[in-house]
Amino acid sequence: MQSEPETVCNVAISFDRCKITSVTCSCGNKDIFYCAHVVALSLYRIRKPDQVKLHLPISETLFQMNRDQLQKFVQYLITVHHTEVLPTAQKLADEILSQNSEINQVHGAPDPTAGASIDDENCWHLDEEQVQEQVKLFLSQGGYHGSGKQLNLLFAKVREMLKMRDSNGARMLTLITEQFMADPRLSLWTQQGTAMTDKYRQLWDELGALWMCIVLNPHCKLEQKVSWLTQLKKWNGVDVCPWEDGNHGNELPNLTNALPQGANANQENMGQCKSLEYQQLPAHKFLEEGESYLTLAVEVALIGLGQQRIMPDGLYAQEKVCRNEEQLISKLQEIELDDTLVKIFRKQAVFLLEAGPYSGLGEVIHQDSVPMHTFAKYLFTCLLPHDAELAFKSALRAMRLLVLESMAPLGDTSHPHHMASVVPNRYPRWFTLSHIESQQCELASTMLTAAKGDVQRLETVLKSIQKNIHSSSHIFKLAQDAFKIATLMDSLPDITLLKVSLELGLQ
């Protein structure tokens, strides 16, 4: 800065296999990120490598000296820095002259200029103490002074590290998580039975999403995974650790006690991953020809969206289910479908229709199963130009909203995928019900539009609407939609659609 007097800083940087492994700077600035002086020296070294003289390791240089040269070297070194190094020099001299000293039991001597062995671990320098201090400071500010933004910047840094396969990503996230677990407000909220704020919960969501990225990393070693599992179990066992459903204290009672074990496993947690463009990079060592990282990512996304899962109890967790689903679908919508991807959509749609209780589009689902309306609408629009039959089959199966029926059908007990019978007449505490019903209505309207001119399909869609939609306002909206679609200006009125409109209007 021009207003500040110019100062000279002594900076030392250690490199190992293209990584900065340690830094020191006399400026005294403490931060998670490197100070400006370290950055300046790094850039200077990168841009002007010829200006930084390259030396052999000091051990090699000393090896080339004779006895007189070695004595001169040591004495000059002590003379220049006598106040700092003289006590150390005298101590080392005494130990070297002593036959039984520890220093004489070791062959050779250390050389800080030689670099590490090729087998040694190497990672970027990270000031762990500063990470802990910064997170502690941001949390203590309780959402004020842009602390939430600062924490999100730290999360972004972890994402960047993971993208670069930097082992510090997991180290940094561990340090951040430890500070979150030590936040005194957690025990306060637990004692008072009050819920944490939505902003704070979103930070916890981000923690969870990042841990998923870490534990699912295919490049990490088994020992690392075992270590992380132990650590995650330890945190999970702490009393104040927040529940994913956010069901602390005076929030809603647990409504899923009656469900079969495993049915309420944790989630008509998906971390965001931003990318400038999607490319069909070839995936090596996979079985089928034509697979790429993009096709595999799309397939995993479709599997995740179509899985049957029980609606969680808490308001925030229910909103998160909708939000995560919509975020993942919006990412999928950025991808232009080619023949390879359409093949994956068809394959997954068929699989989900036949996959039994693991699928949200299976023949038999639990009464409290998260509805598939939003996902099915997306699947329908993607499949319609390529396989209309499969598109309608998937969408019609997804129209169900069993939670609103007084008693869900128990299904055929001889069916191999038969699930446990459900508790009848239990009114659901679904806070997102109005949103879910509007999505169900949207799915029905999309099918009506696509079925125009096809008498049989229109009748099938009408029956599905009459069976599955329980809201009179939504039925009336669909009657209006059917009328509008039937009487578009550019064509003659569709008589069947007008009949559908009339029937729905009367209903």
N, C-alpha and C positions, 0 to 999 in steps of 0.2 A: 504494500500500500504506500502511496506517495506521502501520506501524512505521518507514516511511521519511520523512525530512523532505520537505516540499513543495518542488518545484523548478519554476521557470518556464523553458519551452523556447521558443525562437524557431523557428517552422515556416513554410516557404514551399512552396506547391504550385502547379505550373503545369498548366493545363487546355488541352486542344485537342480540340474536337469530342467532348465527353463522355468523354474519357480523361484520366487523370492521366499527364502526360508526363515530369514530373520532380519530385523532392521533395528538400528539405534540412531537417535538424532538428539543433538544437544539442545534443541529448542524446548524440549520438555512438554510439548503438547501431547495430551492423552486423548485418544479417540479410537473408535472401532476401525476407522479407515486410516490409511497412511497419511502422514502430514505432507504439506506441500513440498517440503524439502526432499523427502524420500521420493515423491513422485517426480520432482524435477531431476534428481540424480538418475532415476530409472530411465526417464525419457532421454537424458543426455547419453547414457550408456547404450540405449537402443539406436539413437539417431547418429551418434558419432562414435562407433565402436573403436575406430582407429585412434581416437584421442585418449582413450583409456588404455594405458599400457598393460599388455598381458604378460604376466610373470609365470614362471614355473612354480609349482608348490614350493614353499620355503624349505621344506625338508630336502628337496632335490638341489636347491642352491647351496645349502649348507654342506651337502654331501660332496660338492665339487671343491670346497675350500680345504686348504691344508691347516695344520694346527695353529700356526701364527695368524692366519687369516681368521680362523674361528675365534681366537682370543681377542683380536682387534674388534671383530664384529660385536662380541658380547660386551666388551668394555665400553665401546662407543654407545651401544644401546643403553647401558646403565647410566652413562654420563649424561645423555640427552634427557632421560626420564628418571634421574636418580631418586627424586623424592617419592615417586610412585612405585618404582619397581625394585629399589635396593633391598627392602626387607624380604620380598619374595625371592630375589636372586640369591641372597645369602642363605635363605632357608633351603632352596633347591640345591645349592652348592654343597651344603652340609649333608643333605640326604644322598646326593650322588656319591660323595666320598665315603659314606657309611655302607659297608658291605651288606648289612642285614636290613637296610631300609626297604620299604614297600616299593619305592620307585625303581629299585634295582631288580625287583622280581619280575618286572614287565619288560618284555623285549621291545626295543624301539621306543618311540615317543609320539605324542599326539601332534597333529598338524592341522590347524584350523583352515589352512588355505588349500588343502588337498581335496576337499569335497567328500561326500559320503560314498560308501560302497554301492555298487549297482543294485545289490539286494536290499539295501536299507530303504525303509519307508521315507518318502519325501512329500511334504505338503506345504502349501502357502502359509506364510506367517500370519497368525491370528492372535491378537491380544485378548485372551480369554477374560481377564479381569475387567477390561473396558467394556466388553460385550455385556457382562453381568451388571456393571454399574449403569450403563446406558438404559438397559431394559428396566432395571429397578427404578431409575429416575422417571422414565416415561409412564410406568405403571403408577407411581406415587402421585403423578399429576392428575390421575383419574379422568383422562379424556380431555383435559384442558390444554391450552398452549400448543395445539396440533400434535399432541403425544400419540394419538391414534394413527395419524399420518406417518409419524416417525417409525412406529412399530411396523406399519405396512411396508415402509422402505427397507426395514431389516428383513422382513419376510421375502421381499423382492430380491434382496441380496442372497438369501438362502437358495431361492429358485435359480438365480444366476449361477451360483456355485454348483448346484446339482446338474444344471445344463452343461457346465464345463467339466463334469465328473471330478470336481474338487472334493476331496474327502473332508474338507473343513465344513461342508454343508451340513453334515450330520452333527459334527462337533458344535457348530454355531447354534443349530436348532435345539440341541440338548441344553446348552447354556440358557437359551431363551426360555425353554419349557421349565427349567428349574426355577427361574425367577417368577414365572407365571404361577407355579405351584406354591411359591413362598409368599404370594401376595396376601397381606393380612386381611383384605376385604373378603376373601373366600370364606374364612372361618366366621366372619361377622355376618355375612349373608346366610350362611348355613344355620347359625344360632338364631337369627331373627326370622328365619323361614321366608326371606324375601328373594325374589329372582334378580339375577344380574341384568344389567342393561343390555339392550340388543346390540349396541356397538361393541361392547365387551365380549358378548357371545360370538360376534362375527370374527373377532380376533382369535378366540378359541377354535372356531371352525377352521380358520386358516392354519392354525397349529396342526389340527388333525389331518387336513388335506396334505400338508407338507410331510408329515410322518408317513402317510400312505405312499407318497412319492419315494421316500427313502427306503421303506421296507420292501417295496415292490421293484426296486432297482435290480435289474438282472445282472449288473456288473459287480455287485458287492459279494464278499466272501461269506461263507456259512457262519464263520465265527462272529462276524459283525452282526449278522441277523440274530444269532443267539443272544449276543450282548444287548442288542436293542430290545428284543422281546423281554429280557429280564428287567431292563430299565422301564419299559412301558407298563409291565405288570406291577412294578414297585410304585409308580406314580398312580396307577389305577387303584391300588390298595389304600391310598391316603384318603381319609374321611372327607376332606374338603374338595377332593377332585370333582369338578362339575360333571353331571350326567350329560350324555349327548342329547337326551330328550329334554333337558332343562327342567326336570320334574322335582325341584327342591321345595321343601316346606309346604306352603299353602297353595301351591299349584294343584292341578287336578290329580285325583287319586289314580292309581294304576288300573287301567281298564283291561289290561291284557293278561291278567292272572289266570283267566279261564282258558287261555290258548295253549295248544300243545307246545312242549318244550322246543325251543329253537325257532318258533314261528315269529317271535318278536326280536329277532337278531338285529344288531345295529345296522343302519343304512350306510268308450268314450266315445360316501362323502366325495362328491365330484369336484376335484380341484380344477380351477380354470387354468388353461395353458394357452398363452397368446403366441401366435405365430404370424409372420407376414404373409406366407403363402404355404399351400399344401402341395407336396410333391410326392410322386410315386417312387420313392427310393427303394431299390431292391432289397429284400430281406433275405440274407444269406442263411443257410442251414435250416430252412423251413421245408416242410414236406411237399406242399403243392406248388406247381409251377404257376407263375404269374402273380404270386403274393408279394406285397410290398408293405412297408411300415404303415402306409396310409390305409390300405385295405384291412390290415390287422387291427388298426386303431378304430376304424369304422365298425368292424365286426364286434369288437369288445364293447363299444358304445351301445350298439343295438342289443347285445346280450344284457348289459347293465340296465338299460331302459325297460327291457321286457321282463325282467325278473319279478316274480311275485314277492311282495314284501308287505308286512303288516304296518298299518298307519300308526305312527308313534302317538304318545298321549298329549304332550305339551303343545301349546299354541305355537311357540317359536319353531319347534321341531317339525310341526306339520307344514308351516310356511316354508321351511327349508326344503322339504320334500318337493314342493311345487317349484321353488326357485331353482334348485339343482337340476331338476328335470328340464326346465325351460332353458337354462344356461347351456346344457349339453346339446339340446336340440338346435339351439341357435348356432352353436359351433358346427354341427353337422350340416346346417343349411348353407354354410359358407362354401361347402365342397360341391363342385360340379360333378354330377353322377355320370360316369361312363359305363360301358358294358360290363366291365369287371365289377364295379361297385353295385350295379343293378343286380348282378348274379348273387352277390352277398346279401342284398336286401331280400331277394326271393328265398334264398336258403334259410335265412334267419326267421322270416315270417312263417315258413312251413314248420321249422323246428319249434318255434314258440307256440304254434297252434297244437302241436302234438306232444309237447314236452312235459305234460303232467303238472304236479303241484309246484315245480320250480318256476313255472312260467305264469306271468300275469295274464297271458292269453290262453292258458290251458283250459281244458273242458270244465274242470271243477276248481273253484277258487274259494278261499276263506271269506267269510262275511266282512271282515275288517281289512281285507286286502286293498292296497292303494290302487285306485282306478287307473286304467290304461288309456283314458280318452285322449289326453294331449299327445302321447306317443303314437297312438293309433291314427290320429289325424295326420301326423307327419308321415307315418308309414304309408297311409292310404294315398296321399298326394304323390309320394315317390313311386309307388308301385302301379298306380292307375294307368299311365301311358304304356306300361310294359306287360302287365298281367292284371287286368281288371278283375278277374274272378278271385284271385288271391287277395287283391286289395279290399274288395267288399267282404270277403270271408273274415279277414283280420279285423276290419272296422266293426262289423256286426257282432263279433265275439267280444269286442272291447266295450260295447254299449252298456254292459252290465253295471249296476250300482246296487249291489246286494245289501249294503249297509242300511238302505232305506226300506227294505222289505221287512214286514213284521216277523217273518221267519224265513231264513235262507233255505233253499232246497238242499236236502241232505244228500242228494245224488244217489246213484245206483251203488248199493253196497258191494255188488260183485265187480265193480269197475276197479281195475288195477291201480288207478290213481286216486281212489276215494280218500278224502281227507276226513279228519275228525268232525263230528257233528258240532254245530255252533250253538251258542246260548241264544234262545229266541227272545223276542220282545225287549231287547236291550237297546235303548235309544243311544245312538252314538254321540260322543262328545267330539265331533269333528268341527273345528273352528273354520276350516277352509271349505266347508260344504257348499257354500254359495258359489265359490270359484269353481269347484269340481263340477257342480251342476251346469254352470255356464259352459264349461269345456265339453261336457256331454252333449249339450245343445249344439255347440259349434261342430262337433263330429257328425251329428245327425244332419245338420244343414249342409255340410260338405258332401255327404252321401246323397242327399236329395238332389243337389245340383248335378252331381256326376251321373245320377240314374235317370235324368230327364230323357224321355223318349223310349225308355225300356220299362214296359208295363210290369213284368215279373219282378224286376229289381225294386221298382217303386213300391210295390205291394209288400215286399220283404222288409224294406226300410221302414214303411209305415207300421208294420206289425212290431218291429223292434222298438220304435218310438213309443207305441202304445203300451208295450210291456215294461220298458225300462225307465222312461222319464216320468217322474212323479210330481214335478212342479207345473202347476197350471199356467203360470206366466211364461215358462219356457215352451210349453206345448203351443200356446197362443203365438209366440214368436215364430215357431216353426211353421205354423199355419200361414203366417204373413210371408215368411221366406218362400214357402212352396208356391204361394200365389204370385209373388214377384218373379220367381224363376219360370213359372208357367206362362206368364204374359209378357215376356221380353219383347221389345219393339221389333226386333229383326226377324221374328218368326211367328207362325201361327200359334195360338194358345195350345199348350199340352193338356189334353182333356184329363188324362190320368192324374197329372200333378194337381189339376184344379180339384179333382175328387179327393186327393190326399189333403189338400188345403181345407176343403169343406169338412172332411171327417175330423181333422185335428181341431178345427175351429169349433165344431159341435162338441167335441170331447172337452 
